[in-house]
Amino acid sequence: MSTLLDTDFLFRLLNERDSLHAQAIGYYSYYLEGIQKLCLSTISVAEYATAGTVGQLPLEDLHLLPFNIEHAACYGELFGLLMRHHEATRTLFTPTPTLGDDLKLLAQAQVEKDIDGFLTADESTISLYIQLQALTHLTFKIIDARKGHQETFGVLF
């Protein structure tokens, strides 16, 4: 099985001053030692490139996942679900600046059969996942990087 990394996780992993840097390093090391592969979307590469350089990314350790037509179709379906839900419940839908990219990443995780986890510490992405999970069956779980990998996976070190 595989885990897709959120762009938020990359920023935390590569920024030693980030408050969750130690947790990010812990998760990264845990995955590299295990049997589960880490996937990185080309969407996250593009997002990261707005603030850093692609050369800073540890691409040699990651499986690169291009955004494709199946992902795009799933993105449209998920976006439509959100819009119809907000229209039916007459709730205000206020998209965040990163909603489009976050939803595209979640669509990739939904489409790719071997992806069973999405690693993020971003509260808005976690909230988006919870909203979608209430509307449809998502085939992957959120791994909340705000918690240490020991707590998440029940390991001692």
DRENDO-1510 file (C-alpha; in Angstrom, 1 decimal, always signed):
<recs>
REC; n; res; u; v; w
REC; 1; MET; +0.0; +0.0; +0.0 .
REC; 2; SER; +1.0; +3.7; -0.4 .
REC; 3; THR; +0.6; +7.0; +1.3 .
REC; 4; LEU; +0.2; +10.3; -0.6 .
REC; 5; LEU; +2.0; +13.3; +0.9 .
REC; 6; ASP; +0.2; +16.6; +1.2 .
REC; 7; THR; +2.1; +19.7; +0.1 .
REC; 8; ASP; +1.8; +21.0; +3.7 .
REC; 9; PHE; +3.8; +17.9; +4.8 .
REC; 10; LEU; +6.6; +18.8; +2.4 .
REC; 11; PHE; +6.9; +22.3; +3.8 .
REC; 12; ARG; +7.1; +21.0; +7.3 .
REC; 13; LEU; +9.6; +18.3; +6.4 .
REC; 14; LEU; +12.0; +20.7; +4.7 .
REC; 15; ASN; +11.7; +23.6; +7.1 .
REC; 16; GLU; +13.7; +23.0; +10.2 .
REC; 17; ARG; +12.1; +25.9; +12.0 .
REC; 18; ASP; +8.5; +24.6; +11.5 .
REC; 19; SER; +6.8; +23.6; +14.8 .
REC; 20; LEU; +6.0; +20.1; +13.3 .
REC; 21; HIS; +9.4; +19.5; +11.7 .
REC; 22; ALA; +10.3; +16.8; +14.2 .
REC; 23; GLN; +7.0; +15.0; +13.6 .
REC; 24; ALA; +7.5; +15.2; +9.8 .
REC; 25; ILE; +11.0; +13.8; +10.1 .
REC; 26; GLY; +9.6; +11.0; +12.3 .
REC; 27; TYR; +7.0; +10.0; +9.7 .
REC; 28; TYR; +9.4; +10.3; +6.8 .
REC; 29; SER; +12.0; +8.0; +8.5 .
REC; 30; TYR; +9.3; +5.6; +9.5 .
REC; 31; TYR; +8.0; +5.2; +6.0 .
REC; 32; LEU; +11.5; +4.9; +4.5 .
REC; 33; GLU; +12.2; +2.0; +6.9 .
REC; 34; GLY; +8.9; +0.3; +6.2 .
REC; 35; ILE; +7.3; -1.4; +3.3 .
REC; 36; GLN; +4.8; +1.2; +2.4 .
REC; 37; LYS; +5.8; +3.6; -0.4 .
REC; 38; LEU; +5.5; +7.4; -0.2 .
REC; 39; CYS; +3.8; +9.1; -3.2 .
REC; 40; LEU; +4.2; +12.7; -4.3 .
REC; 41; SER; +1.8; +14.3; -6.7 .
REC; 42; THR; +3.0; +16.6; -9.4 .
REC; 43; ILE; +0.4; +19.0; -8.0 .
REC; 44; SER; +2.4; +19.2; -4.7 .
REC; 45; VAL; +5.6; +19.6; -6.7 .
REC; 46; ALA; +4.0; +22.7; -8.4 .
REC; 47; GLU; +2.7; +24.1; -5.1 .
REC; 48; TYR; +6.1; +23.6; -3.5 .
REC; 49; ALA; +7.9; +25.3; -6.4 .
REC; 50; THR; +6.0; +28.5; -5.6 .
REC; 51; ALA; +8.1; +28.9; -2.4 .
REC; 52; GLY; +11.1; +26.6; -2.9 .
REC; 53; THR; +12.9; +24.8; -5.7 .
REC; 54; VAL; +12.1; +21.4; -7.1 .
REC; 55; GLY; +15.7; +20.4; -6.4 .
REC; 56; GLN; +15.0; +20.7; -2.6 .
REC; 57; LEU; +12.5; +17.9; -2.8 .
REC; 58; PRO; +13.7; +14.3; -1.8 .
REC; 59; LEU; +12.5; +12.9; -5.2 .
REC; 60; GLU; +14.8; +9.9; -5.0 .
REC; 61; ASP; +12.8; +8.6; -2.0 .
REC; 62; LEU; +9.3; +9.3; -3.5 .
REC; 63; HIS; +7.1; +7.7; -6.1 .
REC; 64; LEU; +6.0; +10.6; -8.4 .
REC; 65; LEU; +2.3; +10.6; -9.2 .
REC; 66; PRO; +1.3; +12.6; -12.3 .
REC; 67; PHE; -2.2; +14.2; -12.3 .
REC; 68; ASN; -4.2; +12.5; -15.0 .
REC; 69; ILE; -7.7; +12.4; -16.6 .
REC; 70; GLU; -9.1; +9.9; -14.1 .
REC; 71; HIS; -8.0; +12.2; -11.3 .
REC; 72; ALA; -9.5; +15.2; -13.0 .
REC; 73; ALA; -12.9; +13.4; -13.4 .
REC; 74; CYS; -12.9; +12.4; -9.7 .
REC; 75; TYR; -12.0; +16.0; -8.8 .
REC; 76; GLY; -15.1; +17.2; -10.7 .
REC; 77; GLU; -17.3; +14.7; -9.0 .
REC; 78; LEU; -16.0; +15.6; -5.5 .
REC; 79; PHE; -16.3; +19.3; -6.2 .
REC; 80; GLY; -19.9; +18.7; -7.4 .
REC; 81; LEU; -20.7; +16.8; -4.3 .
REC; 82; LEU; -19.5; +19.7; -2.1 .
REC; 83; MET; -21.4; +22.3; -4.2 .
REC; 84; ARG; -24.7; +20.3; -4.2 .
REC; 85; HIS; -24.4; +19.7; -0.4 .
REC; 86; HIS; -23.9; +23.4; +0.3 .
REC; 87; GLU; -26.8; +24.3; -2.0 .
REC; 88; ALA; -29.1; +21.7; -0.5 .
REC; 89; THR; -28.3; +22.8; +3.1 .
REC; 90; ARG; -28.1; +26.4; +2.2 .
REC; 91; THR; -24.8; +26.7; +4.0 .
REC; 92; LEU; -22.2; +29.2; +2.9 .
REC; 93; PHE; -19.4; +27.7; +0.8 .
REC; 94; THR; -16.3; +29.8; +1.3 .
REC; 95; PRO; -13.5; +28.2; -0.6 .
REC; 96; THR; -9.9; +28.6; +0.7 .
REC; 97; PRO; -7.2; +29.7; -1.7 .
REC; 98; THR; -5.8; +26.1; -1.7 .
REC; 99; LEU; -9.2; +24.3; -2.0 .
REC; 100; GLY; -8.7; +23.4; -5.7 .
REC; 101; ASP; -5.2; +21.9; -5.2 .
REC; 102; ASP; -6.3; +20.1; -1.9 .
REC; 103; LEU; -9.3; +18.6; -3.6 .
REC; 104; LYS; -7.2; +17.5; -6.6 .
REC; 105; LEU; -4.8; +15.7; -4.2 .
REC; 106; LEU; -7.7; +14.0; -2.4 .
REC; 107; ALA; -9.1; +13.0; -5.8 .
REC; 108; GLN; -5.8; +11.4; -6.7 .
REC; 109; ALA; -5.8; +9.4; -3.4 .
REC; 110; GLN; -9.4; +8.3; -4.1 .
REC; 111; VAL; -8.6; +7.1; -7.6 .
REC; 112; GLU; -5.3; +5.3; -7.0 .
REC; 113; LYS; -6.2; +1.9; -5.6 .
REC; 114; ASP; -2.9; +1.3; -3.8 .
REC; 115; ILE; -3.1; +4.6; -1.9 .
REC; 116; ASP; -4.7; +4.0; +1.5 .
REC; 117; GLY; -3.4; +7.1; +3.4 .
REC; 118; PHE; -3.0; +10.8; +2.9 .
REC; 119; LEU; -0.4; +12.4; +5.2 .
REC; 120; THR; -1.1; +16.0; +6.2 .
REC; 121; ALA; -1.1; +18.4; +9.1 .
REC; 122; ASP; -3.2; +21.0; +7.4 .
REC; 123; GLU; -6.5; +21.7; +9.2 .
REC; 124; SER; -8.4; +22.9; +6.2 .
REC; 125; THR; -7.5; +19.7; +4.2 .
REC; 126; ILE; -8.5; +17.5; +7.2 .
REC; 127; SER; -11.8; +19.5; +7.4 .
REC; 128; LEU; -12.3; +19.0; +3.7 .
REC; 129; TYR; -11.7; +15.3; +4.0 .
REC; 130; ILE; -14.3; +15.1; +6.9 .
REC; 131; GLN; -16.9; +16.9; +4.8 .
REC; 132; LEU; -16.3; +14.6; +1.8 .
REC; 133; GLN; -16.3; +11.5; +4.0 .
REC; 134; ALA; -19.8; +12.5; +5.2 .
REC; 135; LEU; -21.0; +12.8; +1.6 .
REC; 136; THR; -19.4; +9.7; +0.0 .
REC; 137; HIS; -17.2; +6.7; +0.8 .
REC; 138; LEU; -13.5; +7.7; +0.6 .
REC; 139; THR; -11.2; +4.7; +0.1 .
REC; 140; PHE; -8.3; +6.2; +2.1 .
REC; 141; LYS; -7.7; +7.6; +5.5 .
REC; 142; ILE; -6.2; +10.8; +6.7 .
REC; 143; ILE; -3.0; +10.5; +8.6 .
REC; 144; ASP; -2.8; +13.5; +10.9 .
REC; 145; ALA; +0.8; +14.6; +11.0 .
REC; 146; ARG; +0.1; +16.9; +13.9 .
REC; 147; LYS; +0.4; +13.7; +16.0 .
REC; 148; GLY; +3.7; +11.8; +16.2 .
REC; 149; HIS; +4.1; +8.7; +14.1 .
REC; 150; GLN; +4.6; +6.7; +17.3 .
REC; 151; GLU; +1.0; +7.6; +18.4 .
REC; 152; THR; -0.4; +7.1; +14.9 .
REC; 153; PHE; +1.2; +3.7; +14.3 .
REC; 154; GLY; +1.6; +2.4; +17.9 .
REC; 155; VAL; +5.4; +2.1; +17.8 .
REC; 156; LEU; +7.8; +2.8; +20.6 .
REC; 157; PHE; +10.6; +4.5; +18.6 .
</recs>
